[in-house]
């Protein structure tokens, strides 16, 4: 039985121990309707209506839902990789020799020996930096030992 003095549900900032039956019911109904809506878009659920599928070329194709934890993790990873690329470029400027065009250049072997103490992903970061147009080197992949003389 509920009285006027009954506590409000937890969402309103009340103590979790003072939750009314009405508040619990409302919370459960809200969760249930949210879950049913989510299941309509879940391709692995047993619902009869097919989920709306995006096609290649549509703006949201291949992207996580906006505001999701997956989207946030992707943004965090992107910023982390961007910092690593900037750090690599800084190391190249510091240990590299200035060329005639004013840009710094360093041999891959020298960079590898110096940068491996910072990160063991030097080749992957180099490839990413090349995709962004920040560095240039010949060949598709650099191999320690074989490509030590390649200028970056």
Backbone torsions as a table, in degrees:
resi	resn	phi	psi	omega
1	UNK	NA	139.3	-175.6
2	UNK	-107.8	141.7	178.5
3	UNK	-118.5	172.4	178.9
4	UNK	-65.7	-25.8	-178.3
5	UNK	-86.6	5.7	-177.7
6	UNK	-64.3	148.5	-177.5
7	UNK	-73.5	154.4	176.9
8	UNK	-82.8	160.7	179.2
9	UNK	-64.0	165.0	-176.1
10	UNK	-57.6	-32.5	-176.3
11	UNK	-62.1	-24.8	-178.3
12	UNK	-87.1	7.5	176.8
13	UNK	92.0	9.1	-179.8
14	UNK	-77.3	163.4	177.5
15	UNK	-65.1	132.1	-177.6
16	UNK	-57.7	-24.1	179.7
17	UNK	-78.0	-13.9	-177.2
18	UNK	-108.4	51.7	-177.1
19	UNK	-99.1	132.5	-179.7
20	UNK	-84.5	162.8	178.2
21	UNK	-65.1	-39.4	179.2
22	UNK	-62.3	-42.9	178.7
23	UNK	-64.1	-41.4	177.4
24	UNK	-63.3	-41.0	179.3
25	UNK	-63.5	-44.9	179.4
26	UNK	-64.0	-41.2	178.1
27	UNK	-62.3	-44.3	179.8
28	UNK	-63.5	-43.6	179.8
29	UNK	-63.9	-39.4	177.8
30	UNK	-64.6	-47.1	178.8
31	UNK	-60.0	-42.8	-178.1
32	UNK	-62.6	-45.5	-179.6
33	UNK	-68.3	-38.0	176.1
34	UNK	-62.4	-42.3	-179.7
35	UNK	-65.9	-41.2	178.3
36	UNK	-62.8	-39.7	178.2
37	UNK	-65.3	-41.8	178.2
38	UNK	-62.7	-41.4	-178.0
39	UNK	-65.7	-25.1	177.4
40	UNK	-63.7	-28.0	-178.4
41	UNK	-101.6	-2.1	-178.9
42	UNK	-84.6	114.6	-177.2
43	UNK	-67.3	-14.4	-177.7
44	UNK	-98.6	1.2	178.6
45	UNK	-81.1	167.2	-178.4
46	UNK	-94.6	19.2	-177.7
47	UNK	-70.1	153.3	-174.4
48	UNK	-78.1	-35.5	-177.7
49	UNK	-76.9	127.4	179.6
50	UNK	-68.1	143.0	179.0
51	UNK	-69.7	149.8	177.4
52	UNK	-68.0	123.3	-178.0
53	UNK	-108.4	133.4	177.6
54	UNK	-79.0	149.4	177.9
55	UNK	-106.9	155.7	177.5
56	UNK	-54.9	139.1	-179.9
57	UNK	98.0	-20.9	176.8
58	UNK	-73.2	152.1	-171.9
59	UNK	-59.7	-40.3	-175.6
60	UNK	-91.6	1.9	-177.0
61	UNK	-63.6	129.9	177.2
62	UNK	75.1	15.2	-179.2
63	UNK	-121.7	146.5	177.0
64	UNK	-71.1	158.6	178.6
65	UNK	-58.4	141.4	-179.7
66	UNK	-61.1	137.2	178.4
67	UNK	82.0	0.6	-178.4
68	UNK	-81.4	163.3	176.8
69	UNK	-65.1	-32.3	178.0
70	UNK	-63.2	-43.3	178.0
71	UNK	-62.1	-42.2	-179.8
72	UNK	-63.8	-42.4	178.2
73	UNK	-62.3	-39.0	177.9
74	UNK	-64.0	-41.7	178.0
75	UNK	-65.6	-40.2	177.8
76	UNK	-63.5	-42.7	179.5
77	UNK	-64.6	-41.6	179.3
78	UNK	-61.1	-43.9	-179.7
79	UNK	-67.8	-35.1	177.7
80	UNK	-64.2	-45.5	-180.0
81	UNK	-65.7	-38.8	178.1
82	UNK	-61.8	-39.8	176.5
83	UNK	-63.9	-40.5	178.7
84	UNK	-63.9	-39.7	178.6
85	UNK	-63.6	-44.5	178.7
86	UNK	-63.5	-38.6	178.2
87	UNK	-65.0	-40.9	177.7
88	UNK	-62.1	-44.6	178.7
89	UNK	-61.5	-38.7	177.6
90	UNK	-64.0	-42.4	178.6
91	UNK	-62.9	-41.5	178.6
92	UNK	-61.8	-42.3	178.4
93	UNK	-64.5	-36.0	-177.5
94	UNK	-73.3	-45.0	-174.6
95	UNK	-98.4	-11.3	-178.4
96	UNK	-80.1	164.4	177.2
97	UNK	-101.7	140.3	-178.6
98	UNK	-70.9	132.2	179.7
99	UNK	-93.2	177.4	-179.3
100	UNK	-62.2	-32.6	-179.1
101	UNK	-84.2	2.2	177.1
102	UNK	93.5	-8.7	-179.9
103	UNK	-89.4	150.5	178.7
104	UNK	-83.1	145.1	176.9
105	UNK	-136.8	146.3	179.5
106	UNK	-144.9	148.7	176.4
107	UNK	-74.7	146.5	-177.4
108	UNK	-58.3	-41.7	-178.8
109	UNK	-59.7	-44.1	179.0
110	UNK	-64.9	-45.7	178.9
111	UNK	-62.2	-42.7	-178.6
112	UNK	-61.0	-47.5	-178.6
113	UNK	-63.2	-37.5	-179.3
114	UNK	-76.9	-45.1	-171.4
115	UNK	-79.7	-23.6	-176.9
116	UNK	-63.4	-22.6	175.8
117	UNK	-75.1	-19.4	177.4
118	UNK	-88.2	-47.4	-177.8
119	UNK	-152.5	141.8	178.2
120	UNK	-86.7	7.1	-177.8
121	UNK	-107.6	33.5	-172.9
122	UNK	-58.9	-41.4	-177.6
123	UNK	-68.8	-42.4	178.7
124	UNK	-63.5	-40.4	178.8
125	UNK	-68.2	-37.9	175.9
126	UNK	-61.2	-44.2	178.9
127	UNK	-62.2	-41.3	178.7
128	UNK	-64.4	-42.8	179.4
129	UNK	-64.7	-35.6	178.2
130	UNK	-67.5	-40.1	177.4
131	UNK	-60.5	-32.3	179.4
132	UNK	-85.0	-2.5	178.3
133	UNK	78.5	20.0	-178.1
134	UNK	-90.7	-27.2	177.6
135	UNK	-134.7	164.6	177.7
136	UNK	-139.9	138.2	171.9
137	UNK	-155.5	157.9	-178.2
138	UNK	-81.3	147.5	176.7
139	UNK	91.7	165.7	-179.9
140	UNK	-86.2	-35.5	-175.6
141	UNK	-137.0	149.6	176.6
142	UNK	-109.8	133.9	-179.3
143	UNK	-118.6	133.0	178.8
144	UNK	-62.7	135.5	-178.8
145	UNK	93.6	-62.9	-177.8
146	UNK	-68.3	-40.5	-174.0
147	UNK	-108.2	23.9	-176.7
148	UNK	-61.5	-25.7	-177.2
149	UNK	-90.2	-4.5	-178.7
150	UNK	-68.0	130.7	179.2
151	UNK	-83.7	137.1	177.4
152	UNK	-115.9	NA	NA
